[in-house]
Amino acid sequence: RQDGTVVERNVFDYIRDHLGYRIELQALQLPGRLQPGKENLLDLSLVNRGFATVFGEHPVYFALVDDAGKVTEFLTDAHPSDWQPFQPGDTACVPLTHSVGLSLRLPESLAPGTYRLGLWIPDGSERLKYDSRYAIRCANGDTEWMVSDDGRYGINLLTTVEVAGKRM
């Protein structure tokens, strides 16, 4: 459970809960402040606790959300179809840790201030990409799920970040 208490369940309940993929976020590394016009290294580690990889095309983005709810997308080169739960053939089924990394170059025009940083994994089809109902929600109980007011984005919110002002 979310509060840390043990949940009693039988083997059938366990299998039901882990069929398919089950993406669990592990750790996020990023600078103390994001700098517009410079490279900002982001690295998110995750584990797939399910029994399969993500099926189909799903691009992976980091997203910045401002106070007004405006979303700025940053495409990564991560491929969820590669997020194996464990190395195929590993009889011990040791979970593999995967990484979503990005050298984030913020536009100079991005206003300084506090933003929410999130992970957005939409459906890969143009028809469903901007429908939050088809975005992948991570399994962490303590990760806030944000649906944008227009319903276009379903974002796993990771943290708040400061975007520094432009230096003169």
C-alpha positions in Angstrom: 0.0 0.0 0.0 0.9 3.6 -0.4 1.3 4.0 3.4 3.9 1.2 3.6 1.7 -1.5 5.2 1.9 -5.0 3.8 -0.9 -6.1 1.5 -2.0 -9.8 1.7 -2.5 -11.3 -1.7 -2.3 -14.7 -3.3 -0.3 -15.7 -6.3 -3.1 -15.0 -8.7 -3.5 -11.4 -7.4 0.3 -10.9 -7.7 0.3 -12.1 -11.4 -2.8 -9.9 -12.2 -0.9 -6.9 -10.7 2.2 -7.5 -12.8 0.9 -8.6 -16.2 2.3 -6.3 -18.8 4.7 -3.6 -17.7 4.9 -1.8 -14.4 7.3 1.2 -14.6 8.7 2.2 -11.2 10.8 5.4 -11.0 14.0 5.1 -8.9 16.1 8.3 -8.8 16.4 11.6 -10.6 19.7 13.5 -11.0 19.6 17.1 -12.2 21.4 20.4 -11.5 20.2 22.6 -8.6 19.0 25.2 -11.1 18.3 24.9 -14.8 20.2 27.4 -17.0 18.6 28.7 -20.2 20.9 28.5 -23.2 23.2 25.9 -21.5 23.3 22.2 -21.3 21.4 20.8 -18.2 22.0 17.1 -17.7 19.0 15.1 -16.5 19.1 11.4 -15.6 16.2 9.4 -14.4 16.6 5.7 -13.5 13.7 3.3 -13.5 12.8 -0.4 -13.1 10.1 -2.4 -14.9 8.6 -4.6 -12.2 6.1 -6.1 -14.7 6.4 -9.3 -16.7 6.8 -7.6 -20.1 8.1 -4.5 -21.9 5.9 -1.6 -23.1 4.2 -2.7 -26.3 4.0 -0.3 -29.3 5.6 3.1 -29.9 5.8 5.5 -27.0 8.1 8.4 -27.2 9.6 9.6 -23.9 9.7 13.3 -22.9 10.8 15.4 -20.0 8.2 18.1 -19.6 8.3 21.5 -17.8 5.0 22.8 -16.5 4.7 26.5 -15.6 2.3 28.0 -13.0 -0.3 28.6 -15.7 -0.2 24.9 -16.7 1.7 25.5 -20.0 3.7 22.4 -20.9 7.1 22.5 -22.7 8.2 19.2 -24.2 11.7 17.8 -24.4 12.0 14.6 -26.4 14.6 12.0 -25.2 16.1 9.1 -27.1 14.7 6.5 -24.6 12.7 3.5 -26.0 10.3 1.9 -23.5 10.2 -1.2 -25.6 13.8 -1.8 -24.4 12.8 -1.7 -20.8 13.1 -5.4 -20.0 12.1 -6.4 -16.5 15.2 -8.6 -16.3 17.8 -9.9 -18.7 16.1 -12.6 -20.9 17.4 -16.0 -19.8 18.2 -14.8 -16.2 16.7 -17.5 -14.0 17.2 -15.3 -10.9 15.1 -12.6 -12.6 17.3 -9.8 -11.2 15.5 -6.4 -12.0 17.3 -4.3 -14.6 17.7 -0.5 -14.0 17.1 1.6 -17.1 18.0 5.2 -17.7 16.2 8.1 -19.3 18.8 10.8 -19.9 18.8 14.1 -21.6 21.2 17.0 -22.2 18.5 19.6 -21.8 19.1 22.9 -23.6 16.4 25.3 -22.5 15.3 28.0 -24.9 16.7 31.5 -24.0 13.2 32.7 -24.1 12.0 30.5 -21.2 10.9 32.8 -18.4 12.8 32.3 -15.1 10.9 30.9 -12.2 9.7 27.7 -10.6 8.5 24.9 -12.8 7.3 21.3 -12.3 9.4 18.8 -14.0 7.7 15.6 -15.2 8.0 12.5 -17.3 5.5 12.3 -20.2 5.2 9.0 -22.1 2.4 9.5 -24.7 1.1 7.0 -27.2 3.2 7.1 -30.4 0.3 7.6 -32.8 -0.5 11.1 -33.9 -4.2 10.5 -33.2 -3.6 9.5 -29.6 -0.4 11.4 -28.7 -2.2 14.3 -27.2 -4.9 12.3 -25.3 -3.8 12.0 -21.7 -5.9 8.8 -21.3 -3.2 7.0 -23.4 -0.1 8.3 -21.6 1.8 5.9 -19.4 1.4 6.4 -15.7 4.2 5.1 -13.5 3.5 2.7 -10.7 5.0 4.8 -7.8 2.2 5.6 -5.3 4.0 8.8 -4.3 4.4 10.2 -7.8 1.7 12.8 -8.6 -0.2 12.3 -11.9 -1.1 15.5 -13.6 -3.6 15.8 -16.4 -3.4 19.2 -18.2 -6.5 21.3 -18.2 -7.0 20.7 -21.9 -6.6 16.9 -21.4 -3.7 16.7 -23.8 -1.0 15.7 -21.3 -0.8 13.0 -18.7 2.4 13.7 -16.8 4.2 11.9 -14.0 5.4 14.9 -11.9 8.9 14.3 -10.6 9.9 17.5 -8.8 9.9 21.2 -8.9 12.9 23.0 -10.5 14.2 26.6 -10.6 14.9 28.1 -14.0 17.6 30.8 -13.6 17.2 34.2 -15.1 19.4 35.3 -18.0 22.7 36.8 -16.8 23.7 40.1 -18.2 
